[in-house]
Amino acid sequence: MARILDTIHKPADLRELRTDELQQLAREVREELISTVTSTGGHLASNLGVVELTMALHRVFDSPEDKLIWDVGHQSYVHKLFTGRREKFRTLRQYGGLSGFTDMSESPHDPFGAGHASTSVSAAVGMAEARDLKKGNYDVVAIIGDGALTGGMAFEALNHAGHLGIKLIVVLNDNGMSISPTVGALSNGFNKLRLSRRFRRAKAGAKHAISHAPLGKQVWQLGTVIKDGLKRLVIPSMLWEELGFIYLGPVDGHDISAVEVALQQAQRSNDKPVLVHVVTVKGKGYHPAEKDAVGFHGIPPSRENGNGGLTYSAVFSETMRRLLRDDPRVVVVTAAMGEGNHLTEAHREFPERVIDVGICEQHAVTFSAGLAAQGLVPVVAVYSTFLQRAFDQLVHDVCLQDLHVVFALDRAGIVGDDGKTHQGTFDLSYLSLVPNMMVSAPKDENELQHLLFTATRVAHPIAIRYPRGRGPGFALESELKELPAGKSELLHSGDDISILAVGATVVPALKAAEKLSASGIQAAVVNCRFVKPLDSELVCETAERTGRVLVVEENVAAGGLGSAVSMALHANSVKADITYVNVPDEFVEHGPQSVLRARYCLDEDGIKRKAMELFEETGGRKAGSPLSTGHPL
């Protein structure tokens, strides 16, 4: 039998379906999600939870004329299926295929791109204000989860919207989760409302009693004071009304008709912003995901990722458990990424010293500065791309005061399938430019554990960035050791060319050196290890000996290792021919790490090719007149 889903080419097609057809479509969508995402990888549980909500949104609103803005964008897969991208859905997160998030360049139905949390309400307020300034007449709807609502930016936007009194609809998708269970006082309030039978019984009982009294139906329709009073039985302070919003809900997010009624009611409000509180189940309709919404939040693709070594995240996790046991000063701070940073076991063992602050990276950093100011050693466990959100706090609250905060940056460099919002290709640059900050990257999983140990011993802010996925497979030494801060190591000797590498590029550089040796070119390979402070002595000594330098880093050209090397050579009057292998001045699209690294010559074959090109361009010369290629700054 033909699928109803195959007849949906645009959102308007949903409005032609009967109730029984909508229910059948919901089942088909879930089957498509499970089949596709278990193959391509991606965010499964969050999308299973918004199937009916997405259907209701597209039946009530007219996208793309009306603007539907999905916070984070990781739960927009159903939206993509309904907006002309069904036939390409199997290319989700594949190189050259559909993004795993909303993307303005992908479809007019994506009015705003996302990938980080808590941005939707701000963007929606801006779009609604632009609509009014241009005398437009369309709806603007922000769909935000209760997890993303823990971010301060969301509250800044809600406060502004209430102040403006602008026509705006905010749909709160309340499932009690971000990636992990949502934390915070606000979430506790949602839990009371979501789980409270008292509210539902009181409301139902009052409606029954009033409706059977003389003029009861009219009294109920007009009795906003009575209904507000019932809400206040459960929520003593109606936060949303205080912020200037009309509050509707809670509504069963899997009852399409109920959600449509609430959205239509919100649509009719012209003088105030409206918040529609929709309660959903993350992973709905797929028992494994309902049972383990955390485990099925994001699942890897069916292809293998890595080469058999431990993942860097797992090494970080085990090392932190050792440090927490051995050093009572150490605490770990995460911004709703406990599972992503593999901190579950550490939290189970040290529940008071592994602290989840919610999706609020700015607070996480300044909170950690407060911990450090009182003599503790906080380790901020954060994805590289998410630390960008707290740059001012890093500068003003940590580095300016030279506080001992350790930043453990997972997913640094080329991340892969999550794409341009998640690539960690900027951290070497934005961290290196701040005074007092030390910046390092391990060449393998064993060096990661030693750098983490070292970081708890230095008395300054220090960042350790490490890649997504598995390490090259080096055994972990049983004893943790302190590495000399700011010192590099020469891993391979050679007099023809110097390859200066850092982090995930070191092992490919060593393999490239072996291949170069077979071609008669002897390459020195330096594991720089610290980008700041750079080991200028070893860098200059190696560059001066070979006269040729290839700098390799999984980072943008401006401000990273290449810039540091260039300045060191200049400051020490070392002349060398230099080529820089890095990420050019562009945002890196989604695709497998291996494909993207090959694209930017960051794998062993690319490094070998660039080294041979430099050797051939210089005609076998030693240090002569400078010849630089690539992008040093």
N, C-alpha and C positions, 0 to 999 in steps of 0.2 A: 504494500500500500504506500502511495506517495506521502512524503512527509509534509505537514503543514509548514514547517520551517522553510522548505524549499520554495514556497510561494511568497515568502516575505522578502520583498526586494527594497522596500522603503518603509519608514515608520507608519505611513498612512494605511498600509495593508493590514496592520494590527487592528485598526478600528472597524474592519469589516467582519471580524470573527465573533462567533457566538461564545457563550460562557464555556460550554463543553469543549469547544475548539481551543480556547485559551488554555484550558487545563491540559489538553493534549500537547499543545505547543510548549508549555512549560516542561513537560516530561521530555520532549524531543530536544529542547535546548540543553537540559541537564545531560542527556546522553551525548550530545555533541561536545559539550564542555569536557566531560570525563574522557571521551575518546581522544580529543585533540590535545588537551593539556597534559595528559599522561604520556603523550608522545613528544610534544614540543617542549615540555616544561612550562612553568608559569604559575600564576596565582589561581588555584582551584577553589578552595573553600570560600573565599570572599565572593567569587562570581556565582557559585551555586546559591549563595544566600540572597542575591539581589535579582533573581530571575523574575519573580512576579512584580517587584518594585519597578524594574526596568520596563516591563510591559505596560504597567499602569502609567508611568511617566510618558511613554511614547503614545499612549492612547489619549492622554489629556492634553499634552503639549505638542506643538507643531515644529519639530526640529527640521531644518536648522534655523528657521525664523526665530523660534523661541530658543533660548540658550540653556543647554543642560551642561553643567560644569561638575565633573566628577572629581572629588578630592582624591589626591594621589594618582588616580587613574588606573590602578591595578584591578579594579572591579568593573571595568568597562567592556569586558569581552562580550557580554550579552548585548550591550549597546552596539558594539561593532557588528554583531550578527544581524541586527535589525536595520542597520544604516548602510546597506549596499556593499558590505565587506564579507558576506557569507562565503562567496566562492573562493576568496583568498584566505579564509580563516585558518586553513591548515598550514599557512606560511607564518603563523603567529610566532614572533620572536626568532624567526629564521633569518639568515643573512639575506637582505634585500626584500624581506617580507613585511608583514604587519608588525607594528610595535606592540609591546605588551602593555603600553600605557596610552593615554590619549595624546594625540599629536595633531596640531593645527595643519601641518603640511600633508597629513594623510587623508583628511576628510573635512568637508565643511560642517559636518555634524560634531566635530570636536572643536568647540569654540575657544578652548584654552588647553594648552599642553600641561602635563603634570608628571610627577614621578616622586615628589616629596610631599609630605603630609601638611595639612592645615592651611593650604593656599586658596581653596575654592571660594570661601566666603569673601575674602579680600578681592579676588578677581570678579566675583559676582557683583559686589557693591560698585566696583569701578564700571562694569558693563551697564548696570542699571542706571548709574549716574550719567554715563555717556548717552544712553537711550533717552533720558529725560532732557538732557541738554540739546539733543538733536530732534526733539519732539517725536520720538519713535513710539511704537505701540506694540511691544512684544514682552513676553515674560522672560525673566532670568531666574534660573533655579540652580542652587548649589546643593549637591548631594555629598554630605560629609558623615563619616563614621564617628561613633562616640570615642574611639581611640584617637582619631585625629583632632577631636575637639579638646583634647588635653593640651594641645599646642597653644602657646600664648598668642600667636598671630591670629588664630581663629577668634579669640575673644576680643582682640583689638578691632577686628572687622565687625563682629557682632555689635560691639559698643558703638562703632561709627554708624552702622546701618540704623540702629535704634535712634541715634541722634538725628540722622537725616530724615527719618520717617519715610524712607524710600520704599517704593513697591518692589518687593523682593521676596522670594520663597527660598527658605533653607529647609532641606529634607535631612533630618537627623536619622541616619541608618544605625540603629542601636542594636548591636549584637553582643555587647559586653566584651569585645575583643578589638585589639589592633592586630599585631602579629601575635603578641602574647595577650593574656587577659588584661583588660584596661585597668589602670591603677588611678587612684586619686579620689578626693572627696566627692567630686562631681559624679564619677562613676558609681560611687556608693549610693548616691541619691537616685541614679537611674535604676540601680539594682532594686532598690526598695519599691520604686514605682513599677518596674517591669514584673516583679515577682509578687507584688502585693495584691491579694484577693480583696483586701479591705476596701481599696479604692473602687474596684469593679463592683463588689457587692453593694457598697454604699451608693454608687451612682445608679446601678440598676434598680435598687430598692426605692431610691428617691424618685426616679423617673416613673416607676410603677405607681407609687402612691400619689404623686402629683397629677399624673395623667388621668387618674380615676376621680379626681376632685373636680368640682365645677370649674369650667374654663381651664382645666388642667393642662391640656395640650398647649394652649396659648401661654400659660404661665411657664411651662417648661421651655418653650422656644425663646421666651424673653428673659428667662431666669438666669442670666449670666452670673449674678451675684451668688445664687445658690450653687451653681456648678463650680464657680471659683472657690467657694467655701469647701466643697467636697475635695477639690484638688489640694487645698491647704491642709486637709486632714492628713495627707500623705507627704506633701511638700510644703513645709512651713513657710518658706519664702519662695514665691514663684519667680525664679530667676529670669525666665524669659520675658515675662511681663515687665519686670523691673528694667530689663534692657530695652524695652520699647517694642517688643515683638508680640504678636498674637500667637498664642500657643494652641496647637491642635494635636490631640492624641492622648495616650499612646494608641497607635493603630497596628493591627496585625499585618505585618509586611508581606505575608504570604496569602493574604486575602485580597485578590486583585480589585474586587468591587469596593471593598472598604478603603483601600488606598486611593482609588479613583475618586471616591466621594470626598475624601479629605483634601486631595489635590485640587479638585474643582472648587471646594470651599475656599481654599487658599487663593486660588486664581481670581476669585471675585473680590478679594480685599484690595482696595486701591489706595488706602491712606496709611497703611502701616506694613512693615515687613512681617512675614508669617513664618513660624517654625512648625513644621509637620514632623512629629515624633513617630517614627516607624520602627517597630520592633521586629527583628528578623533573626534567623538562626544561621550562623555561619556554617557552610557545608550542607545546607538543606537538601534533602533528597538523595544523599549518597552516604550511606551509613558509616563507612570508614572516616569520611571527612567530618560528619557530625560528631562522631566519637572523639576524634583527634583533630580539632580545627587548627591547632597550632602546627601539627605535623603536615597538614595538607594546605596550609596557607600558601606556601610556595614550594613547588616540587621540581626536582631537576629533570632535564630531558632524558629520554631513554638512552641516549648515547653516553658513553663513559666520559667523565670529566677528570683529567689528570692521568697520572702514570703509576699509581699503586702506592705512593707514599701517603703518610698521614696528611689530612688537611691542615692548613695553617690554623684554621679556627679551632680544631681539636687540640693542637699543640698549645695554642694560647690558653684554652680552657684548662688543660691539665697543669700547665705551668702556673696559672693563677691559683689553682687549688694548693699547689706546693707553697707558693709565696704567702697565701693567706694563713696556712698552717704555721709557717716559720717566722713570719714577721707581723706582729700585732698592729703595726702602724698601717698596714695595707688594707684598703677598701676598694671595691669595684663599683663604678657608677655606669649605668646603661640607660639610654633613652628609648625604652620600649623595645629593645633589641636583645633581650635575654637569651631567647632561643637562637636568633641569628648569630649572636656572638658565642654560642655554645656555653652559656653560663648556668644552665639548669642544674648541673651537678654541684657547681660551686655554691649556688644559692641554697640548694638543699643542705649542704654541709655548713654554710655560714650565712644563714638567712638575714642576720643583722648587718652583715658587712658586704653584701652584694645588693645594691640599691637601685631599683628601677624608678625613675622619676617621671615616666610617661614620655610622650612624643614632644619633648621640649629640650632641644639640644642647647639652646642658650642658657636655660636654667641649669642644665646638667654641668656645664662648664663653670659657671660662677658658683654653683653649689660646691663643686669640687675645689674651687679656689678657697672657699670658706673652710672646707675640711683641711686643706693644706696649711692655711693660716694658723690652724690650731695643732699643727704637728703631725697630722696623719699624712699618708702617701696615697692619694686617690689615683686609681687607674681608670681613665675614661675609655670605656670600650665602645667604639663607634665606627660605623662605616665611613670611609674616606669622604664620600660624596655628602654625607650628612653633617660632618664637622664644618663644612663650608657655611652652614646656617648659623654657626656660633663664632664667626670670625672676630667680631668686635669684642666679645667676651674673652676670647683667647688673647687678644692684644691687650685690652684694658684691664681685665680682672686677673689674668694669670701672668702674662709675660712682663707687663709693666712693673708688677710687684715681685717678679722673679720667684714665683711660688713653685714648689716642687709638685707639679701635676704631671702624671704620665698619660700620654694619649696613645692608645693602641688602635691603630687605624686598619681595620679589616677592609677587604675589597679594594685595595689600592691598585693603581695602574689600570690595565684593561680588564674590565669585569666580564664583558661578554653579552649574554642574551638580554639582560635588563636594559641595555642601550644607553643612550646619551645622557639620561638623567642620573644614571648610576655609575658611569665610568669614573674611576678615581684617578684621573690624569692631571689633576691640578695641585695635589697636596704638597709635593716637593717645592713647588713655587710659592704657594701662599703661606706655608710654614717657614720657609727659609728666610723670608724677608722680615720676620719679626725678631727684634733683639731679644736676647736671653734664651731663645728657643734652640734646642738641639734637635736635629732631624736625622733619623737613621732608617735603614732598611736591611733585613737579613737576606743572605744569599740562599738560605735553605731553612728547613724546619728546625734543625739543631741550633743554628745560629739565632733563630727567633727566641728560643727559650733563654739563651744566654743574654740576649739584648734586653729581654723583659727583666731578668734578674739585675742586670746592670742599671736599668732605668730606675729601679727602686733605690739605688745607692747614690745616684748623682743628686746634687742639691739645686737643680734647675728644672725648668719645664723641658720635657723631652717627648718627642713623638717617634713612634715606631710604626712604619707602614709596611703591610704585608699583603700579598695578593689573595684573590679568591681561588679556592680549589686546593688540589693536593700539591704537596712539595715534591722535590725531585727524588725523594726516597732515601735520604741520609738517616742513619740511625741516630737516635737521641742519646747523648751522653748522660750517664746517671747522675753526675754531679753538676750543679749549676755553677758557672764561673763568671766573674766580672771581666768584661772586655774593656780594653783601654779606650776611653772616650775620645772620639775624634781621630782615631787611627784606622788606616786601611791595611790591607794585606796583599802582598804579591803572591798570586796563586800559580802563575806560569811565567817562566822567563823567556825572553826573546829580545833581539836587537833590531828587528825590522819595523815593528809597529807596536804601539801601546794601545790596548783596548781597556778603557776605563769604564767599568760597569757598576751598577748598583741594584740591589734587590733581585727581582725575578729575572733580570737580564744577565746575571753573573754566570749561571750554569750554561745557558746558550752561548755566552761568550767563550767559555772554556771549550765547549764542543766545536765552536767555530775555529778556535786556535788550533785544535787537533787537525782539522781539515786543512787549515792554512799550512800547517807544518808539512802535510803530505804534498802540498804544492810548492814547497821550498821557501815559504815565508814564515819566519819565526816571530810569533806574536807574544808580547808580554801581556798578561791579564791581571788587572788589579781589581779586587773587590773593594770598592771605595767604602762601603758599609755606612759611613757617615757623610752625608751631603753637607751638613753644618754641625760642628766645624769640619771643614774639609782638611784632609791630611795633605797639605800643600807640599810638604817635604817629599813624600813618596811620589806624589803626582808629578812634581816638577823634575825630580830625579829620573823618573821613567820616561817622561816626555823628552827630556834633554838627551837621553841616551839613544832613543829610537828616531827622534825627529818627526815622527808621525803619530798622531793621536786620534783614536776613534772613541768618542764618548757615547755610551749607550744607556738609555733610561726610558722606562715606561711612564713618561710624563710629558707635558707640553713643552715646547721649546723654550719659552720665556721663563727665566727665573729658576730653573732646576739645576741639575748636576752640570750640564753643559755651560751654563752661565758661571757657576762657581769655578769650574776648571779654567775657563777663559780668563777670568779675573785673576786667578792664582798665577797662571803663566805670565800674564801681562805684568803683574806686580813684581814678579821675580825675574823679569826680562828674559824669559825662556822663549825661544823661537821654535815653532813647530807647525807642521801642516796639520790642520784639524778638520775632521768631519764629525758632524753631530747626527746621531740616529735617535730619533724621538718621535713624539706625536706632533704633527704640524698644527698650525693655528686653526683648528676646527673641532667640532664636537664629534666624538666617535659614535657611529651608529651601532645598532645591535647586531649580534652574530657570535658564533663560537670564538672563544679566545684564540684558538690556533689560527683561525682564518684572519682575524684582525691583527694578530701579531705578525703574520706573514705579510699582510698588506703594508705594514709600516716597517718592515725589515727588522723586526725585533726578535725573530727566531734565529736559530743557529745558521740557517742558510742565508738569511738576509744579512746577518752580521758579517758572515764570511764574504758575501758579495760586496758589501760596502768597504770592507777592509782591503779587498783586492783592487777595487776601483781607486781607493786612495793611494795604494802602493803604485799602481800603474800610472796614475796622474802625476805622481812626483818622480817618476822615471828612475826609481831606485836611489834618489838623493837622500842624504841625511838632512839635518836641519839646514834650511836655506832661507830664501825670502818667503815670508809667510804666505800660505795658500790655504784659505778656509772655505769649506763648503758646508751647506746645511744652515741651521738656525741656532746660533749660540745664545741669543738674548730674547 
